[in-house]
Every structure is written in structure tokens, then in C-alpha cells.
Amino acid sequence: MNEILFRLELGPLALVITGWKLVGYIGVFLFAGRWVVQLIASRRAGRPVMPRSFWYMSVAGSLLLLTYFIIGKNDSVGVLSNLFPAFTAAYNLWLDIKHRSASAA
């Protein structure tokens, strides 16, 4: 996963993409993109809402970032910065699923 998949030259800057960086980038895009999902859902509802997809994206993004920081980089700062959001997102997703299934019954 550390071999170079592709290299993009941007003038004096070079962007080198490995398998682990790709995992990290996907995690970042999922984790950041959840706010776009939340913004769209809130605009449609006309009030602040947290759609379930927000929590799925939070969990997936956090797990990908944790994988990147644990295995890909061995970076304890990255692990600590993503461990609590992963737990919080998973807990909120569980609460959302529990609440909606209780409301449907």
C-alpha cells in the first residue's frame, strides 16, 4: 500500500499518491462531505436536521482515517484526533436507528 499509484506535478510541487494516502483522502472527503449532506437536508427541511447519512458518513470517514493513521502512518496524534469522533458518530447512529425503529413500531 506504500507504493506510488500516481504522481501529479503542479509546477514546483509534486503530489504523490499511495494506497494509504488514498484511504486517508477518502476518509477526509467522507468526514468533511457529511456537512454538505447536513446543509442540504437542513435547507430542504427549513430547520436544522441531522440525516442518518450524516452519521454513516461520520463513522465511515472516521474508520478510514483511523485505519490510515494506525496502519498507514503509525501516527498517535491522528489516532487520538479521530478516535473520539468515531465513537461519538457510532453512538449517535445507534441512537438514531433505535429512536426511529421505536417510533415506527
C-alpha positions in Angstrom: 0.0 0.0 0.0 3.0 2.3 0.2 3.9 2.0 -3.5 3.2 5.1 -5.6 -0.1 4.8 -7.5 0.4 8.1 -9.4 2.3 11.3 -9.2 0.9 14.7 -10.1 3.3 17.5 -10.9 2.0 21.0 -10.1 4.8 23.3 -11.1 7.4 23.1 -8.3 5.0 21.0 -6.2 4.6 17.2 -6.6 1.6 15.3 -5.2 2.4 11.7 -4.6 -0.5 9.3 -4.1 0.0 5.9 -2.4 -2.7 3.4 -1.4 -2.6 4.6 2.2 -2.9 8.3 1.1 -5.9 7.3 -1.0 -7.5 5.7 2.1 -6.8 8.9 4.0 -8.2 11.2 1.3 -11.4 9.2 1.0 -11.8 9.3 4.8 -11.3 13.1 4.8 -13.7 13.6 1.9 -16.4 11.5 3.7 -15.8 13.2 7.0 -15.9 16.7 5.5 -18.7 15.9 3.0 -21.1 15.0 5.8 -21.5 18.7 6.4 -22.7 19.2 2.8 -25.2 16.4 3.3 -26.4 18.1 6.6 -26.6 21.5 4.9 -28.8 20.2 2.0 -31.1 18.3 4.4 -31.5 21.3 6.6 -32.3 23.6 3.6 -34.9 21.1 2.4 -36.5 20.8 5.9 -36.3 24.6 6.6 -34.7 23.8 10.0 -31.6 22.2 11.3 -31.7 18.4 10.9 -29.1 15.6 11.1 -29.9 13.0 8.5 -28.9 9.4 9.1 -26.5 9.6 6.2 -24.6 12.2 8.2 -23.8 9.6 10.8 -23.0 6.9 8.3 -20.5 9.3 6.6 -19.1 10.2 10.0 -18.5 6.6 11.0 -17.1 5.6 7.6 -14.8 8.6 7.4 -13.5 8.2 11.0 -12.8 4.5 10.5 -10.9 5.2 7.3 -8.9 7.9 8.9 -8.2 5.7 11.9 -7.0 2.9 9.6 -4.8 5.4 7.8 -3.3 6.8 11.0 -2.9 3.4 12.7 -1.6 1.2 9.9 -0.6 3.7 7.2 1.3 6.3 9.2 1.6 5.0 12.7 0.6 8.5 14.0 -0.7 8.7 17.5 -1.9 12.3 17.1 -4.1 11.3 14.1 -5.4 8.3 16.0 -6.3 10.4 19.0 -7.9 13.1 16.9 -10.2 10.5 15.2 -10.9 8.1 18.0 -13.5 10.2 19.9 -15.4 11.4 16.7 -15.6 7.7 15.6 -17.1 6.7 19.0 -19.4 9.7 19.1 -20.7 9.1 15.5 -21.2 5.4 16.1 -23.2 6.1 19.3 -25.3 8.8 17.6 -26.0 6.4 14.7 -27.1 3.7 17.1 -29.4 6.2 18.9 -30.9 7.4 15.6 -31.6 3.8 14.5 -33.0 2.9 17.9 -35.2 6.0 18.0 -36.6 5.7 14.5 -37.3 2.0 14.9 -39.1 2.7 18.2 -41.1 5.5 16.5 -42.1 3.2 13.6 -43.4 0.5 16.0 
